[in-house]
């Protein structure tokens, strides 16, 4: 049974598929924050997408101040299944 995405999850995955940049910005002791095309993204939403393995950090991100995220194959599949269902 395919994963049913929430509207915010589908919007983020769709934006990534269309080439939007999803970035984690590390900032010392305050912890990171996340942006999608320059707009802040909910940490909770990002963590949900990571836990579902729909997005992942792109290679070479360890130790960098700004790290990009990309869709996983599972993320692409979930987005396609959601679109087919509509």
The first five atom37 places (N, CA, C, CB, O) and aatype in JSON, in Angstrom:
{
  "aatype": [20, 20, 20, 20, 20, 20, 20, 20, 20, 20, 20, 20, 20, 20, 20, 20, 20, 20, 20, 20, 20, 20, 20, 20, 20, 20, 20, 20, 20, 20, 20, 20, 20, 20, 20, 20, 20, 20, 20, 20, 20, 20, 20, 20, 20, 20, 20, 20, 20, 20, 20, 20, 20, 20, 20, 20, 20, 20, 20, 20, 20, 20, 20, 20, 20, 20, 20, 20, 20, 20, 20, 20, 20, 20, 20, 20, 20, 20, 20, 20, 20, 20, 20, 20, 20, 20],
  "atom_mask": [
    [1, 1, 1, 1, 1],
    [1, 1, 1, 1, 1],
    [1, 1, 1, 1, 1],
    [1, 1, 1, 1, 1],
    [1, 1, 1, 1, 1],
    [1, 1, 1, 1, 1],
    [1, 1, 1, 1, 1],
    [1, 1, 1, 1, 1],
    [1, 1, 1, 1, 1],
    [1, 1, 1, 1, 1],
    [1, 1, 1, 1, 1],
    [1, 1, 1, 1, 1],
    [1, 1, 1, 1, 1],
    [1, 1, 1, 1, 1],
    [1, 1, 1, 1, 1],
    [1, 1, 1, 1, 1],
    [1, 1, 1, 1, 1],
    [1, 1, 1, 1, 1],
    [1, 1, 1, 1, 1],
    [1, 1, 1, 1, 1],
    [1, 1, 1, 1, 1],
    [1, 1, 1, 1, 1],
    [1, 1, 1, 1, 1],
    [1, 1, 1, 1, 1],
    [1, 1, 1, 1, 1],
    [1, 1, 1, 1, 1],
    [1, 1, 1, 1, 1],
    [1, 1, 1, 1, 1],
    [1, 1, 1, 1, 1],
    [1, 1, 1, 1, 1],
    [1, 1, 1, 1, 1],
    [1, 1, 1, 1, 1],
    [1, 1, 1, 1, 1],
    [1, 1, 1, 1, 1],
    [1, 1, 1, 1, 1],
    [1, 1, 1, 1, 1],
    [1, 1, 1, 1, 1],
    [1, 1, 1, 1, 1],
    [1, 1, 1, 1, 1],
    [1, 1, 1, 1, 1],
    [1, 1, 1, 1, 1],
    [1, 1, 1, 1, 1],
    [1, 1, 1, 1, 1],
    [1, 1, 1, 1, 1],
    [1, 1, 1, 1, 1],
    [1, 1, 1, 1, 1],
    [1, 1, 1, 1, 1],
    [1, 1, 1, 1, 1],
    [1, 1, 1, 1, 1],
    [1, 1, 1, 1, 1],
    [1, 1, 1, 1, 1],
    [1, 1, 1, 1, 1],
    [1, 1, 1, 1, 1],
    [1, 1, 1, 1, 1],
    [1, 1, 1, 1, 1],
    [1, 1, 1, 1, 1],
    [1, 1, 1, 1, 1],
    [1, 1, 1, 1, 1],
    [1, 1, 1, 1, 1],
    [1, 1, 1, 1, 1],
    [1, 1, 1, 1, 1],
    [1, 1, 1, 1, 1],
    [1, 1, 1, 1, 1],
    [1, 1, 1, 1, 1],
    [1, 1, 1, 1, 1],
    [1, 1, 1, 1, 1],
    [1, 1, 1, 1, 1],
    [1, 1, 1, 1, 1],
    [1, 1, 1, 1, 1],
    [1, 1, 1, 1, 1],
    [1, 1, 1, 1, 1],
    [1, 1, 1, 1, 1],
    [1, 1, 1, 1, 1],
    [1, 1, 1, 1, 1],
    [1, 1, 1, 1, 1],
    [1, 1, 1, 1, 1],
    [1, 1, 1, 1, 1],
    [1, 1, 1, 1, 1],
    [1, 1, 1, 1, 1],
    [1, 1, 1, 1, 1],
    [1, 1, 1, 1, 1],
    [1, 1, 1, 1, 1],
    [1, 1, 1, 1, 1],
    [1, 1, 1, 1, 1],
    [1, 1, 1, 1, 1],
    [1, 1, 1, 1, 1]
  ],
  "atom_positions": [
    [[0.85, -1.19, 0.0], [0.0, 0.0, 0.0], [0.89, 1.24, 0.0], [-0.97, 0.0, 1.23], [1.78, 1.37, 0.85]],
    [[0.66, 2.15, -0.95], [1.5, 3.34, -1.03], [1.3, 4.26, 0.17], [1.22, 4.08, -2.31], [0.24, 4.31, 0.79]],
    [[2.35, 4.98, 0.45], [2.33, 5.96, 1.53], [1.46, 7.13, 1.11], [3.77, 6.45, 1.87], [1.59, 7.64, 0.0]],
    [[0.57, 7.56, 2.0], [-0.25, 8.74, 1.72], [0.46, 9.96, 2.28], [-1.68, 8.6, 2.32], [0.68, 10.07, 3.49]],
    [[0.8, 10.87, 1.4], [1.5, 12.09, 1.8], [0.51, 13.14, 2.26], [2.35, 12.63, 0.64], [-0.61, 13.23, 1.76]],
    [[0.94, 13.93, 3.24], [0.15, 15.1, 3.62], [0.38, 16.16, 2.55], [0.54, 15.62, 5.05], [1.33, 16.07, 1.77]],
    [[-0.46, 17.17, 2.52], [-0.31, 18.26, 1.55], [1.05, 18.95, 1.68], [-1.44, 19.28, 1.72], [1.7, 19.19, 0.67]],
    [[1.51, 19.28, 2.92], [2.83, 19.91, 3.04], [3.96, 19.0, 2.57], [3.08, 20.33, 4.48], [4.91, 19.46, 1.93]],
    [[3.87, 17.71, 2.87], [4.9, 16.77, 2.41], [4.94, 16.73, 0.89], [4.64, 15.36, 2.99], [6.01, 16.78, 0.29]],
    [[3.78, 16.64, 0.27], [3.71, 16.59, -1.19], [4.25, 17.87, -1.81], [2.26, 16.35, -1.64], [4.92, 17.83, -2.84]],
    [[3.96, 19.03, -1.19], [4.48, 20.3, -1.72], [6.0, 20.33, -1.69], [3.91, 21.49, -0.92], [6.63, 20.76, -2.66]],
    [[6.6, 19.88, -0.6], [8.06, 19.88, -0.49], [8.66, 18.92, -1.51], [8.5, 19.5, 0.94], [9.61, 19.28, -2.21]],
    [[8.13, 17.71, -1.59], [8.66, 16.73, -2.55], [8.49, 17.22, -3.98], [7.98, 15.38, -2.36], [9.39, 17.05, -4.81]],
    [[7.35, 17.81, -4.27], [7.11, 18.34, -5.61], [8.08, 19.47, -5.95], [5.68, 18.85, -5.73], [8.59, 19.54, -7.07]],
    [[8.33, 20.33, -5.0], [9.28, 21.43, -5.21], [10.68, 20.88, -5.47], [9.3, 22.38, -4.0], [11.38, 21.37, -6.36]],
    [[11.09, 19.87, -4.71], [12.4, 19.26, -4.93], [12.48, 18.63, -6.32], [12.68, 18.19, -3.86], [13.49, 18.78, -7.02]],
    [[11.42, 17.95, -6.72], [11.41, 17.31, -8.03], [11.52, 18.36, -9.15], [10.13, 16.48, -8.21], [12.08, 18.08, -10.21]],
    [[10.99, 19.54, -8.91], [11.04, 20.62, -9.9], [12.34, 21.42, -9.83], [9.86, 21.54, -9.72], [12.51, 22.38, -10.59]],
    [[13.25, 21.06, -8.93], [14.55, 21.71, -8.88], [14.75, 22.71, -7.77], [14.79, 22.37, -10.14], [15.78, 23.39, -7.74]],
    [[13.8, 22.84, -6.85], [13.96, 23.77, -5.73], [15.1, 23.31, -4.82], [12.64, 23.89, -4.92], [15.37, 22.12, -4.72]],
    [[15.74, 24.24, -4.16], [16.82, 23.92, -3.23], [16.28, 23.8, -1.81], [17.92, 25.0, -3.29], [15.64, 24.72, -1.29]],
    [[16.54, 22.67, -1.2], [16.23, 22.43, 0.2], [17.56, 22.37, 0.92], [15.38, 21.12, 0.42], [18.38, 21.49, 0.66]],
    [[17.79, 23.31, 1.84], [19.08, 23.44, 2.5], [18.95, 23.4, 4.02], [19.75, 24.72, 2.07], [17.99, 23.91, 4.59]],
    [[19.94, 22.79, 4.65], [20.09, 22.86, 6.1], [21.23, 23.83, 6.36], [20.38, 21.43, 6.74], [22.31, 23.72, 5.78]],
    [[20.97, 24.8, 7.23], [21.97, 25.8, 7.6], [22.38, 25.52, 9.04], [21.41, 27.27, 7.43], [21.57, 25.65, 9.96]],
    [[23.63, 25.14, 9.23], [24.13, 24.9, 10.59], [24.53, 26.24, 11.19], [25.34, 23.91, 10.59], [25.08, 27.11, 10.52]],
    [[24.23, 26.38, 12.5], [24.56, 27.65, 13.15], [24.97, 27.43, 14.6], [23.38, 28.63, 13.08], [24.22, 27.76, 15.52]],
    [[26.11, 26.9, 14.79], [26.7, 26.75, 16.12], [25.81, 26.08, 17.14], [27.07, 28.07, 16.63], [25.32, 24.98, 16.92]],
    [[25.62, 26.76, 18.25], [24.93, 26.17, 19.39], [23.41, 26.21, 19.29], [25.34, 26.86, 20.63], [22.74, 25.51, 20.05]],
    [[22.85, 26.98, 18.39], [21.39, 27.12, 18.29], [20.74, 25.98, 17.52], [21.04, 28.43, 17.64], [19.52, 25.83, 17.56]],
    [[21.5, 25.21, 16.83], [20.94, 24.14, 16.03], [20.61, 24.62, 14.63], [19.7, 23.58, 16.69], [20.53, 25.83, 14.39]],
    [[20.41, 23.69, 13.71], [20.2, 24.07, 12.31], [18.79, 24.6, 12.05], [20.47, 22.89, 11.42], [17.86, 24.4, 12.84]],
    [[18.66, 25.27, 10.92], [17.35, 25.61, 10.39], [17.36, 25.22, 8.91], [17.0, 27.14, 10.59], [18.41, 25.03, 8.32]],
    [[16.17, 25.11, 8.34], [16.03, 24.58, 7.0], [15.28, 25.57, 6.12], [15.3, 23.23, 7.02], [14.35, 26.24, 6.58]],
    [[15.69, 25.66, 4.86], [15.01, 26.53, 3.91], [14.71, 25.77, 2.63], [15.85, 27.78, 3.61], [15.47, 24.91, 2.2]],
    [[13.58, 26.12, 2.03], [13.2, 25.6, 0.72], [13.04, 26.82, -0.17], [11.87, 24.73, 0.77], [12.12, 27.62, 0.01]],
    [[13.93, 26.95, -1.14], [13.95, 28.12, -2.03], [14.01, 29.42, -1.24], [12.73, 28.11, -2.93], [13.36, 30.4, -1.61]],
    [[14.77, 29.43, -0.17], [14.99, 30.64, 0.61], [13.96, 30.9, 1.7], [15.02, 31.79, -0.29], [14.14, 31.83, 2.49]],
    [[12.89, 30.12, 1.76], [11.86, 30.3, 2.8], [12.04, 29.23, 3.85], [10.42, 30.24, 2.19], [12.31, 28.07, 3.54]],
    [[11.89, 29.63, 5.11], [12.05, 28.68, 6.21], [11.07, 27.54, 6.1], [11.88, 29.38, 7.56], [9.92, 27.71, 5.69]],
    [[11.57, 26.37, 6.47], [10.76, 25.15, 6.44], [10.67, 24.61, 7.85], [11.38, 24.09, 5.46], [11.64, 24.67, 8.61]],
    [[9.54, 24.08, 8.2], [9.33, 23.5, 9.52], [10.32, 22.37, 9.78], [7.89, 23.0, 9.66], [10.47, 21.47, 8.96]],
    [[10.98, 22.42, 10.92], [11.9, 21.35, 11.31], [11.14, 20.03, 11.44], [12.62, 21.7, 12.64], [11.64, 18.98, 11.04]],
    [[9.95, 20.1, 11.98], [9.13, 18.89, 12.15], [8.83, 18.25, 10.8], [7.83, 19.22, 12.88], [8.92, 17.03, 10.65]],
    [[8.46, 19.06, 9.82], [8.16, 18.55, 8.49], [9.4, 17.91, 7.87], [7.64, 19.67, 7.59], [9.31, 16.83, 7.3]],
    [[10.54, 18.58, 7.99], [11.75, 18.03, 7.43], [12.11, 16.7, 8.09], [12.9, 19.01, 7.59], [12.47, 15.74, 7.41]],
    [[12.0, 16.63, 9.4], [12.33, 15.4, 10.12], [11.38, 14.26, 9.76], [12.3, 15.64, 11.63], [11.8, 13.11, 9.71]],
    [[10.09, 14.59, 9.5], [9.15, 13.57, 9.05], [9.59, 13.0, 7.7], [7.72, 14.15, 8.94], [9.59, 11.78, 7.51]],
    [[9.96, 13.87, 6.78], [10.4, 13.43, 5.47], [11.67, 12.59, 5.54], [10.62, 14.62, 4.56], [11.82, 11.61, 4.81]],
    [[12.58, 12.97, 6.43], [13.8, 12.18, 6.63], [13.47, 10.82, 7.23], [14.78, 12.93, 7.52], [14.0, 9.8, 6.78]],
    [[12.62, 10.79, 8.25], [12.27, 9.54, 8.92], [11.58, 8.57, 7.96], [11.36, 9.81, 10.12], [11.76, 7.36, 8.07]],
    [[10.81, 9.11, 7.03], [10.14, 8.27, 6.03], [11.09, 7.9, 4.88], [8.91, 8.99, 5.47], [10.73, 7.15, 3.98]],
    [[12.29, 8.44, 4.93], [13.33, 8.21, 3.92], [12.9, 8.68, 2.53], [13.68, 6.73, 3.86], [13.2, 8.05, 1.52]],
    [[12.2, 9.81, 2.52], [11.77, 10.41, 1.27], [12.75, 11.45, 0.77], [10.4, 11.03, 1.44], [12.78, 11.77, -0.42]],
    [[13.57, 11.97, 1.69], [14.64, 12.9, 1.34], [15.89, 12.46, 2.08], [14.27, 14.38, 1.7], [15.83, 11.72, 3.06]],
    [[17.04, 12.93, 1.58], [18.31, 12.63, 2.25], [19.32, 13.73, 1.92], [18.85, 11.24, 1.83], [19.21, 14.43, 0.91]],
    [[20.29, 13.85, 2.8], [21.37, 14.81, 2.55], [22.16, 14.33, 1.35], [22.28, 14.98, 3.79], [22.42, 13.14, 1.19]],
    [[22.55, 15.27, 0.52], [23.36, 14.92, -0.63], [24.79, 14.64, -0.19], [23.33, 16.04, -1.68], [25.23, 15.14, 0.85]],
    [[25.5, 13.86, -0.94], [26.86, 13.43, -0.61], [27.77, 14.63, -0.37], [27.44, 12.55, -1.73], [27.63, 15.67, -1.02]],
    [[28.68, 14.47, 0.56], [29.66, 15.51, 0.84], [29.19, 16.58, 1.79], [30.06, 16.14, -0.42], [29.85, 17.61, 1.93]],
    [[28.06, 16.38, 2.46], [27.51, 17.39, 3.34], [28.07, 17.41, 4.74], [26.07, 17.23, 3.42], [27.89, 18.39, 5.45]],
    [[28.74, 16.35, 5.15], [29.24, 16.25, 6.51], [30.23, 17.37, 6.82], [29.89, 14.9, 6.75], [31.2, 17.57, 6.08]],
    [[29.98, 18.09, 7.9], [30.9, 19.13, 8.35], [30.75, 20.47, 7.65], [32.27, 18.67, 8.19], [31.46, 21.41, 8.0]],
    [[29.87, 20.58, 6.71], [29.69, 21.85, 5.99], [28.66, 22.72, 6.7], [29.27, 21.59, 4.54], [27.8, 22.21, 7.42]],
    [[28.75, 24.02, 6.49], [27.81, 24.96, 7.11], [26.44, 24.92, 6.46], [28.37, 26.37, 7.05], [25.43, 25.14, 7.13]],
    [[26.4, 24.63, 5.16], [25.14, 24.53, 4.43], [25.14, 23.2, 3.69], [24.95, 25.74, 3.44], [26.07, 22.88, 2.96]],
    [[24.07, 22.43, 3.88], [23.97, 21.1, 3.29], [22.68, 21.0, 2.48], [24.02, 20.0, 4.38], [21.61, 21.38, 2.96]],
    [[22.8, 20.49, 1.26], [21.63, 20.33, 0.4], [20.98, 18.97, 0.62], [22.02, 20.5, -1.09], [21.65, 17.99, 0.97]],
    [[19.68, 18.93, 0.41], [18.91, 17.68, 0.47], [18.36, 17.38, -0.92], [17.76, 17.78, 1.51], [18.15, 18.29, -1.73]],
    [[18.13, 16.1, -1.17], [17.53, 15.68, -2.43], [16.5, 14.6, -2.2], [18.6, 15.2, -3.39], [16.42, 14.01, -1.12]],
    [[15.72, 14.34, -3.23], [14.72, 13.27, -3.18], [15.42, 11.92, -3.22], [13.72, 13.4, -4.35], [16.43, 11.76, -3.9]],
    [[14.88, 10.97, -2.51], [15.33, 9.59, -2.63], [14.44, 8.9, -3.67], [15.27, 8.84, -1.24], [13.41, 9.46, -4.06]],
    [[14.82, 7.71, -4.12], [13.93, 6.97, -5.0], [12.56, 6.73, -4.35], [14.57, 5.63, -5.39], [11.53, 6.78, -5.02]],
    [[12.54, 6.48, -3.04], [11.27, 6.3, -2.33], [10.45, 7.58, -2.35], [11.52, 5.85, -0.87], [9.22, 7.52, -2.45]],
    [[11.1, 8.73, -2.27], [10.41, 10.02, -2.33], [9.78, 10.24, -3.69], [11.36, 11.15, -2.01], [8.65, 10.72, -3.79]],
    [[10.52, 9.9, -4.75], [9.98, 10.03, -6.1], [8.77, 9.12, -6.29], [11.07, 9.71, -7.16], [7.74, 9.52, -6.84]],
    [[8.91, 7.89, -5.81], [7.82, 6.91, -5.94], [6.58, 7.38, -5.17], [8.28, 5.52, -5.42], [5.47, 7.3, -5.7]],
    [[6.75, 7.86, -3.94], [5.62, 8.33, -3.13], [4.92, 9.5, -3.79], [6.09, 8.72, -1.72], [3.69, 9.59, -3.78]],
    [[5.69, 10.4, -4.37], [5.11, 11.56, -5.05], [4.34, 11.13, -6.3], [6.22, 12.58, -5.43], [3.24, 11.61, -6.55]],
    [[4.91, 10.22, -7.08], [4.22, 9.72, -8.27], [2.94, 8.98, -7.9], [5.15, 8.79, -9.07], [1.91, 9.15, -8.55]],
    [[3.01, 8.17, -6.83], [1.82, 7.44, -6.39], [0.73, 8.41, -5.92], [2.18, 6.46, -5.26], [-0.45, 8.19, -6.18]],
    [[1.13, 9.48, -5.25], [0.17, 10.49, -4.79], [-0.5, 11.17, -5.98], [0.88, 11.54, -3.89], [-1.71, 11.4, -5.98]],
    [[0.28, 11.5, -6.98], [-0.26, 12.16, -8.16], [-1.17, 11.24, -8.95], [0.86, 12.67, -9.05], [-2.19, 11.68, -9.49]],
    [[-0.82, 9.96, -9.03], [-1.65, 8.99, -9.74], [-2.98, 8.78, -9.02], [-0.92, 7.66, -9.87], [-4.0, 8.49, -9.65]],
    [[-2.96, 8.92, -7.71], [-4.15, 8.71, -6.88], [-5.15, 9.84, -7.02], [-3.75, 8.55, -5.42], [-6.35, 9.64, -6.85]],
    [[-4.66, 11.04, -7.34], [-5.55, 12.21, -7.44], [-6.33, 12.24, -8.7], [-4.77, 13.47, -7.33], [-7.12, 13.17, -8.91]]
  ]
}
